[in-house]
């Protein structure tokens, strides 16, 4: 069920109506039923039902056992078993082909002609999201941060809450339970409805007006690299990052708006990432909840592990205190970023693009920072100026755009081919009007893109200091409704529909 479809609109209206008219005691049950309908709407089968049951039953029963035997070795065993089952299912469904491809490469290296055939696994929507939040649930129970849930249906709601299934954000069990299980009944709020609808409109604007239009350009440029080289591929690489952001953050806006109307607050997932001056800062503002999850459940536990502590002492003895303490840190970062790449998909393109390259950039930022500071000081460059921050932001954007070439490509070979064609500049093509045909966008579309992107960056800039919707609702009625109507008509008039438009093509839906 696409977030931009009429079916989803009707689904939400019915859900809102039932949710607010039923008694408090069964409001959560309405959300559970709605979530299960959403979960199985496009993919109902015995196999998909079995996937859900495996994760729910494992999380519930091992959660109860971990809670009961928390301070014993038995509790650790039950925790490990629960995580192994959930991770095992995720690996089976999403990463079987990655292992098979790797084995095939090894066989090729040793001259063996035999090849394992790749397989197709049908998995439920959002399996990567709800697998991780259920693992965090088990870990939090073991840590004593929360009590295990006694009601298996309420735990099922936490896992399957429909707004988060397509794109996140990652939620924590205690935050979610506190909002769903409050003593008072969730009542309809006109203010929440208005605020939620405005955020939904903003998400639709990002997806239909900007992301879809950028997608046409990116797809056709990459599909015509023989004709379009150099400048167009460079633009396509940059445009893909903007397409990815408006697609992902736009779906998050719709999700947050729907959840806000229901009276359930979700954590923010983006904070103006394109104003970041380093890759490190960029990832603090991009997919925030994934970063927080990985730090809490992977990075910090790994850094504090006995192995890393022992390695820390050995490295300090060999390389000195300053360098020695960095080695376990970098090793933990490398493991975390590799896992981020793997989480995004079962292909080497994801591991390189959203994993290893990000680690390399962050590693180089840290290592080269003293050198950069010395160069700036020697050249008399004032780093506390807008121009220098603008240079840093452009640099960060270009580095991230480069890494996303691998993320976008179907294979590592194709990514390298794209990079190769990016540096082949043909002066003639700049004056060839037929090239715009291959780019699929005419000047009218480019003007819409420019105006829309300017509007996007203005709102993003304001959002760094203000809650834009709160500021909007405090304005005079003419200005306030003028902005809202402009947004509505922009979506209706300039949104991409019709032939070639795929309402279900959310880039992050596959994760």
NORUR-V959100 format. One line per field, one symbol per residue. ss: DSSP state (H for helix, E for strand, L for the rest). phi: phi as a letter, one per 40 degrees, with the letter a starting at -180 (. if undefined). burial: I if it has 24 or more other C-alpha atoms within 12 Angstrom, else O. A space follows every 50 residues. Layout:
# NORUR-V959100
ss=???
phi=???
burial=???
This chain:
# NORUR-V959100
ss=LLLLLHHHHHHHHHHHHHHHHLLHHHHHHHHHHHHHHHHHLLLLLHHHHH HHHHHHHHHHHHHHHHHHLLLLHHHHHHHHHHHHHHHHHHHHHHLHHHHH HHHHHHHHHLLLLLLLLLLLLLLLLLHHHHHHHHHHHHHHHHHLLLLLLL LHHHHHHHHHLHHHLLLLLLLLHHHHHHHHLLLLLLLLLHHHHHHHHHHH HHHHHHHHHHHHHHHHHHHHHHHLLLLLLLHHHHHHHHHHHHHHHHHHHH HHHHHHHHHHHLLLLLLLLELLHHHLLLHHHHHHHELHHHHHHHHHHHHH HHHLLHHHHHHHHHHHHHHLHHHHHHHHHHHHHHHHHHHHHHHHLLLHHH HHHHHHHHHHHHHHHHHHHHHHHHHHHHHLLLLLLHHHHHHHHHHHHHHH HHHHHHHHLLLHHHHHHHHHHHLLLLHHHHHLLLHHHHHLLLHHHHHHHH HHHHHHHHHHHHHLLLLHHHHHHLLLHHHHHHHHHHHHHHHHHHLLLLLL LLLLLLHHHHL
phi=.ccbccdcccdccccdcccccccdcbdccccccccccccbdcabadcccc dcccccccccccccccccbdcbcccccccccccccccccccccbbdcccc ccccccccccgcccbcccbbbcbcdgcccccccccccccccccgcbcccc cccccccdcbdcccccagccbbccccccccbcccccbcbccccccccccc cccccdcccccccccdcccccccbcccbbfdccdcccccccccccccccc ccccccccccccgbcbccbbafcccccacdcdccbbfdccccccccbbcc dccccdcccccdccccccbgcccdccccccccccccccccccccicaccc cccbbcccccccccdcccdccccccccccgccccbcccccdcccdccccc ccccccccccacdccccccccccbbbdcccbccccccccgbccccccccc ccccdcccccccccbbccccccccccdccdcccccccccccccbccbgcg cbccccccccc
burial=IIIIOOOIOOIIOOIIOIIIOOOOOOIIIIIIIIIIIIIIOOOOOOOIOO IIIIIIIIIIIIIIIIIIOIOOOOIIOIIIIIIIIIIOIIIIIIIIOIOO OOOOOOOOOOOOOOOOOOOOOOIIIIIIIIIIIIIIIIIIIIIOOIIIIO OIIIIIIIIIIIIIIIIIIIIIIIOIIOIIIOOOOIIOOOOIOIIIIIII IIIIIIIIIIIIIIIIIIIIIIIIIOIIIIIIIIIIIIIIIIIIIIIIII IIIIIIIIIIIIIIIIIIIIIIIIIIIIIIIIIIIIIIIIIIIIIOIIIO OIIOOOOIOOIIOOOOOOOOOOOOIIIIIIIIIIIIIIIIIIIIIIIIII IIIIIIIIIIIIIOIOOOOOOOOOOOOOOOOOOOOOOOOOOIIOIIIIII IIIIIIIIIOOOOOIIOIIOIIOOOOOOOOOOOOIIOIIIIOOOIOOIIO OIIOOIOOIIOOOOOOOOIOOIOOOOOOOOOOOIOOIIOIIOOIIIOOOO OOIIIIIIIII
